Amino acid sequence: MPEQVYRGSVLTGDDFEPVRAAVVVENGIITAIEEDSSAPNHWICPAFFNAHTHLGDTVAMDCATDGDLERLVTPPRGLKHRILASTPRDRLIEGMRASIRDLQATGTAGFADFREGGPDGVLALREAARGEPILPLIFGRDGGEQFADGIGISSTRDVPDTDEQVARARAAGKLVAFHAGEKNPDDIDAALCYDPDLLVHCTHATRRQLRTIADAGVPVAVCIRSNWTLGVTRDAGKPPIGQMAEYGCTWYVGTDNVMFVQPDMLREISFCETVTRMPPEQILRAAVGGAALAGRCFQIEKGIQANFMIIDPEKSGLGFSSNPVASIVKRLGERSILETVIN
């Protein structure tokens, strides 16, 4: 592949320090970041990694819903599971592929998905992602984990043979992830007993639990729009992102079920900032950092794979911004993204 050069104000490293520069990419790897005072007024920002999705739910998008969390999404008879079971495989794949393309169009280069439907469900997602440059990290269930990167358990309260499932996954060298603390804190301690690689939600985690999570080094994927949409919180402090940061927890941003929420990280981080008032650079770091779940790094640094978006701030009035990081988190829309570079 020939050398490619991208020029603009580059948000480099872990602190997103803007440098007017040229980013040189060879064979998908950033080989140089060279200062360039004549670079155009573009922003070059690390691509997002969506740390929690359910892309299969695309086929259930905005259907009429009525009921609580259990009736809507709890296996095996929640509304979403009934819809998935009755959807033809080709339509399921078509829906997931459409969401994958939407992810890419809105600046996302990778995602971590909890995939229902057993082995065929995982293979259907792999087929949907085939030919797309995006990086999928798949957590299967109901036997699907043998074809996936890990096992994604709904909740310790929903799965009677959690011990056996986790033991099989660990023996096969797979990752282990749990939904925990979405409705209340009661299933967080049980999930932590399995030394998981990822917890999802922790919306109602207590301070004691957050300290334990931080000490154990377990990352948490928060899905704030989904939590508010499903009515499990109406509190700016839940999920307790500020406390997570205070205690040193690693937290990432995810969008959760496409059934309720579009897998658009731009909307997610904007809503997150509005509700939590967390510093924009911390939110952007959490929106990018989930790539670590897949053993990758999406920061813009020499020697790292090139995964970033090219933004034209003039397309939506962002050219008046005095703080690109804040404007990306609070205001950026798809219209201003010229290209998502994915390797």
N, C-alpha and C positions, 0 to 999 in steps of 0.2 A: 504494500500500500504506500503511495507517495506521501511525502511530508505534507502535513496540513498546518496552517497557521491561523489562529483566531486572535483578533486584536480588540482591545477595549479596556475598561476598568475592571481588573480581575480581583475577585474576592478570594484572597489566598489564605491557605492554612486554616487552623482551627479557630482563629479569631476573625476570619473574613476581612483581613486588612486590605483595603482597596489599593491596587497598584496599576497604574496605566502601563500596559505591557502587551507583549505578543506571547501567546501560548503556542508552543511548537509541539505537535503531536506526530509521532512516528509509530506505525504499527499499533495504534491504539494507546500508546504510552506517552505521557507528557515528558518530553526530553529537555525542555527548557522553558523558562519564564523570563523573558527579556524585556527590560524597561523600554517603553516606546512612547515618547511624549506626543507623537503625532497619531496615536491610536484613536479610532473613532469613538464617539460618545455612546458606546454600547457597554452593558454590564455583563460580565461573565461570572456566573454564579454556580456553585456546585449543584448537581442534580439532586433531587429528592430520592429517598428510599421510603416507601410506604410500609410501615412496620406491622400493619395488621389489616388484612382485607378478607372478605368472603366474596370473591368474584362470581361464584356460581349464582349468587342472588340477583345478578343482572336481569335474569328472566322474570324476576318477581318485582321489578322496579316500580315503586309507587302504586302497587296494587292496594285495594281497599284493606285497611288493617283495623282491627279492633281487639283490644285485650292487653294483657300485661306481658312482661318479658317471657314468662313460661309459655304462654299460648302462642307467641309469635316466633320465638327462635330456639326454644329448648328441645333437644332431640329426645325421642325420635319422632314425635307427633306434632311438633310445632308447625305453624303455618308454612314457614319457609321450607321445612323438610317435606311437607306434603306437595308443595309446588315443585320442588326439585325432583321428587320421585316420579311425578307425572309429566315432566318435560322431556320431549325427545332429545336424544343425545346430540344430534347435529345442531339443534337450536340452542342447547346449553353451551356448546362450543362456540357457536356464533356470538352469543351474548358475552361470554368471557373474553373472546377476542376483541369485541367492541370496547369493553372496559379497559383492556390492556392498551389499546391504541389511545384511549382517552387519557390514561395515565401518562403515556409518553408525551402527548400533546401538551400536557400541563406540567411538564418539567420533571417527570419521575423516571428514573432509570432502573428501578428495582422494587420488588414488593415481596412481602411475606404473607402467604395465604393459608388460611385454615380451610381445607378442601373436604367437603362431605362426599358421600357416595362410594366409600370403599375404594378398592383398587381402580375401578373404572372411572371414578370421580377424579382421581389423581392423574390418570392417563389422559382424561379429557382435557384437563387444564394444561398438561404438557403439549397436547396437540394444539390447543388454542394459542399457546405461546410460541409454537414452532414458526420459525421464519421472522420473528420479531426480535429486535436487538435487546429488549428489556431482560433484566435478570430476575427470574422467579425463584423464590425460596418457598417450598411447599411443605406444609404440615398436614399429613393425612390422618385419617381415622377409620375405624371399622375395617382394619386390614389394609387400608390404603397407604399406611405409613411405610410398608415394605417397599413401595415404589416411590416414596417421597424422601425429602431431606430430614424429616422428623415426624413426630406425632403431635397433633394438636388436640388436647383434651378439653371438652366443653367446660367442665367443672368437676371437681372431685365429688360433688354431691350428685352428679348425673351419671357417673360411671362406676358401677359396682366392682369391676375388676381392675381398678386403676393400678394396683401393685403389679399384676401380671403384664398389663399393657406397657407400663413404663420399663419393666425388666426386659421385655422382648426388644423394645426400642433401644435401650442402652446396650444390650448384647449385640445388636446389629450396628452399633456406632451412630445411632440417629440422635438428633436433637429432640428435646422434650419441652413442650410449651403448654401452658394452662391458661384458660380464662379464669380469673379469680377476682373477687371483690367488686363485681359489677353491680350487684343489687345490694349487698351488705358485706361486711368483712368476714363472714363466717367460714368461707372456704379458702381463705388466704393461707392460714397456718398449715392446713392440710396439704396445699399445693407446695409450700416451701419444704415440706418433709421430703419431697422427691428431688431436691436440688435441681430445680428446673433451669433451662437455658433462657427461658423467657416467660414473663407473666404478662397477661393482657388485661387491661383496665385498671384494677386496684383503685377504683373510683372511691370506695369507702374504706380504704386502708387506714388503720389507726397509726398513731405516732410510733407505738411499740413495733408494729409490723413494718413500718417504713425503715426503722433502724435495723431491723433484722434483714430486710431486703438489701439495704445498703451494705451491711456487713458481709452478706453473702455474695455481693457483686452480681445480683440477678437483675438484668435490665427489665424495664416495664414499658410496654407499648400503651400509650393513652389514646383514647378515641373520643374526644370531648364532644364533637357534634352528635355522634351516635348516642352517647350517654344522655345528652339533653333531649334529643329526638325521642328516645324511648322512655323518657320520664324517670330515669333512675337517679337523676340529680336536677336540682334547680339552684345549686349553690356554686358560687364562683370558686370556692375552695375544694370542690369535689369534681373531678379527681384532684387530689392535693398536690398539684405540680410544684407549687412554691415550697411545700414541706419536703417533697422529694429532692429538690435542688438543695435545700437547707441541710438535709441529712447526707447528701452525697450520693443519692441514687442516680443511676443511669436511666434516663427516660427518653423514649422515642415517640414519634408521632405516627398514628395510623388512622385510617378512615372507617374501618369495620365494614358492616353489611351494605352492599350496594342496594339491597332491598329498600333501605331507608335513606342512605347518604351517597351522593356521587363520589367516586374515588378520586377526588380532586384535592391535591395537597395544598393548592393555593387557597381554596376556601377554608380548608382545615386550619392552616396556620393563622389565617386572618381571624377566624372565630376564636381560636385559642388565645390570641393576643387581646382581643376585645374582652373576653371573659376573665382571663387571669391577670392581665397587665404584666405578664412576665417580660423581661427584657427581650427585644426582638432577636438579638444575637443568640440568646439561649434557645429560643424557639426554632430559629433556623438551624442551629447545631443539632437539635433533636429531630428535625425533619430530614437532615442529611445523614445523621449518625447511624441510623438503623442498618446501613450497609454492613456494619460490623457483624450483624447476625449471620451474614453470608460469608464472613471472612474477607470482606472488601473494605475499601476506603474510598469515599467519593469526594474528599477534599481536593482542592486544586494545588498540587505540589509536584515537584519534579520527581520522576520515577514512578508515579501513580497512574493507573489507568485513567483515561480521559472520560469523565462522566460529568458533564456540565451543560448549562443552558446559556444561550446567547439571547440577551434581552435588549430590545430597543426602547429606552425609556420615553422617547419622543412620541411613540405611538399612542400613549394614553396620558400625556401630560406629566409623566414622571420625570421628565427632564428638568423640572423645577426642584426636584428633591435635593436636599442637602445631606441625606442619610440613606444611601442605597439599601443597606440591610433592613432598616425599618420600613422602607417603602416596599421592598420585596415581600416582607412578612405581612404588612397591613393592606397593601394596595394592588399588588401585581395581579394582572389578569392574563389569560391565555393569549389575548390579542397581541401583547407586547413580546411574546416569546418567538423569536425568529427561528430558533432551531434547538432541539435537545440532542446533544452529542452523547451517544451511548456506546461504550465498548465493554 
